[in-house]
Amino acid sequence: MSSTVKSLKVTFNPINEKNTFTNGDWVSGQVTLEVAKDCQIESLMIQFKGKAEVLWTESHGHVTAVYHSKDKYFSIKHYFIRDKDVKGDDNETLLTQQNGETYSSVVAPGVHVYPFTFQIPFQNMPSSFTGSVGKITYLLIAKLSRSMRIDQKDKTKINFVSRTDASSIPELMAPQHESKDKKMKFFTSGSVAMDVNLEKSGFLPGEGVKVLAYIENKSSREIKPKYCVYRKHSFFADGERRVSTKDLLKEVGDPIPPSASLNVSQVITIPHDADPSILNCNIIKAEYRLRVYLDIKYASDPEIKFPIVILPAAQVPAVAPAPAASAFGYQPFGIMNPPAWGTVPPQPPTAPQPLDPPPSYGSYGMYPPLRDFGNKY
């Protein structure tokens, strides 16, 4: 910061215990500016935007290839002070004080607080996410511009969780069923088979996944049913894909002796800290699978992979009131008055889609048909 501007800070007010926001919520906060002496400002603004970004590099001999892609969801700007020579657009609002006057471009020494409020668009957007080479972020950015000076900025993230109604997506509530059989070779003779059922496909963090299976062991060895829940992150850029997988939990069922057939039941608990699936982003996918397999000594293990969807945890009702006058500006530390009807900041248009999106993941906006999941990983 310069000797004149001592600090610039943007903060927001939590609306629930989990400090999360979802579609339609109001995000209120304040930009705090501290100056040491009279300061002439060209513009002071707060921007709220959501975006996804992917970036990674690969070495091919002596050449390093850079893969980069962006997806923008919305961008809304509120100006407390705006350069008179700059024309605004539909997504920009000039905030005024309580008495309807504009903020002064000359700021006196001391601490000044500029309140704001944004409404999160209702459009279909993915939840906040951070991965190895990609992220989905929702940012509040304060920017101060002065003549002949470098712009000064401060930013903070909000944790956005997509609003999801699982009952409105039949695919998530439909049962899954697969079967597999394998003939043994080499050190093990006979065959094994399994017929596995899941009651549904969509689960909340902490919820139990009940796995029902009929296992037929006609081999000469004891076998053990095993279960693994793992996540798969896919990143897309410039026609290429980067994939990373991680096992989240593993469980082992009771052994099944040779020449036996049993109905087995196992409940796999989804980790409480599991992040929600992300299937509605063009450049980032966060997917989960349940792998059911039979551990057979000296033989390759037959396996079945079920795609599962981790739904956002039940959202805590917001405790903040409906939009306050801070959405439209008022005297710092003043008393809030409700805004005039019809002055809600305009909703931004849906962000344009990239020219070359990855292959379609189905017709559902939030969660596509589960059969479209790849089985490569």
Buried (B, 14 or more C-beta within 10 A) or exposed (E): EEEBBBEBEBEBBBBBEEEBBBBEBBBBBBBBBBBEEEBEBBBBBBBBBBBBBBBBEEEEEEEEEEBEBEBBBBBBBBBBBBBEEEEEEEBBBBBBBBEEEBBEBEBEEEEBBBBBBBBBBEBEBBBBBEBEBBBBBBBBBBBBBBEEBEEBEBBEEBBBBBBBEBEEBEBBEBEBEBEBEBBBEEEBEBBBBBBBBBEBBBBBBEBEBEBBBBBBBBBEBBBBBBBBBBBBBBBBBEEBBBEEEEEBEEBEBEEBEBEEEBEBEBEBBBEEEBBBBBBBBBBBBBBBBBBBBBBBEEBEBBBBBBBBBBBBBEBEEBEBEEBBBBBBBBBBEBEBEEBEEEEBBEBBEEBEEBEEEBEEBBEBEBBBEBEBBEEEE
